[in-house]
């Protein structure tokens, strides 16, 4: 489940024109409406402010944006507007700023009617404001181009979604069930650092803390959940296995919702009850939770779980995953995990089956398995670095077609092909950037938006791509 980002559209103008050339607004007001509609058409909630000419009007607009809890301010210069009318209110907001550098007309060539200058000169108002903002160490994003170019709206949409994801990350409440997997250190960060640097708040419980919620799950709730599973999954698990997995899963869901957690992680070794309400591992609910926009990662990794939740909520089609095996001969990398995948990324109807589980005395769980949809995707890793800093590693990859072995259906699986040679990719990933072994995979190309996300969250953006300085 994704949440549409919210932007405050801030149109800037010159009061002098309203006094001396009032007819200009008959052309520019419809242009403002057109811009608002086109941005909304990209799946974004737009809150347009009235045209702002003076400081007090800008202040009122930004106050409204704060009340509406927007993720991003987008400025639009309808004409020249003096920077000092807007700079003070913009330096006081906590919101990121995108300056949309566009005009009414796509063409302003050698044969242009000079009167069109009146309707197409907002560019130098933008330059005035951007220059002054930088003196205050406010660094806005700038997207330039005519809105007839789809790439312009794609960039605006990407930055808006990045802003939504950044806000989500910085307010994440993450739950860890059981301790971190013993000795697994790459994703471990002190909780006070997670909160001070990324805004992530962490709580830890044991599986038995779920017991009351699990006991509260009714037989009717379980049957309703099974019926929904049958509609969307290829159900092959025995009824008893399916029931116990949904009983524990629905109890976990109640606990997460009641305590307003945005992300969670569990250590499967902590689920060691041989029978009873807690007598399995809730892998099935881990997968379903991701589809609902709740972040997840395995083994107690609340860092990656929070990343997955932020990206899934803003962009959708994001799953927790792990680099498992290199195909040295074929040049691809195999991704998988034990029993957790976001069904939104499946190439076909996910299979729900009973997985043999021998790591603890608990009973076998029901899990989802699937191949991940072929096509362009983005591998994303959030790696702790020295001095309480973080690297956001991102690489555009190609998800290949599904495997051919008859037993492959038992596995969550994807083979990805990086843009740089696989061996070099792995070298850069570990030697240059210190990537962890837990990652997120997003369907589609989100490299530009992730660069914006990193900037908004104070992370170092570390792309692995052809022509990069590390390639």
Secondary structure, 3 states (H helix, E strand, C coil): CCCCCEEEEEEECCHHHHHHCHHHHHHHHHHHHHHHHHHHCCCCEEEECCCECCHHHHHHHHHHHHHCCCCEEEEEECCCCCHHHCHHHHHHCCCEEEEEECCCCCCCCCCCCHHHHHHCCCHHHHHHHHHHHHHCCCCCEEEECCCCCHHHHHHHHHHHHHHHHHHHHCCCEEEEECCCCCCCCCCCCCHHHHHHHHCCEEEEECHHHHHHHHHCCCHHHHHHHHHHHHHHCEECCCHHHHHHHHHHHHHHHHHHHHCCCCEEEECHHHCCCCCCCCCCCCHHHHHHHHHCCCEEEECCCHHHHHHHHHHHHHHCCEEEEEEEEEECCCCEEEEECCCCCCHHHECCCCEEEEECCCCCCCCCEEEEECEECCEEEEEEEEEECHHHCEEEEEEEEEECCCCCCCCHHHCCEEEEEECCCHHHHHHHHHHHCCCCCEEEEEECCCHHHHHHHHHHHCCEEEECCCCCCCC
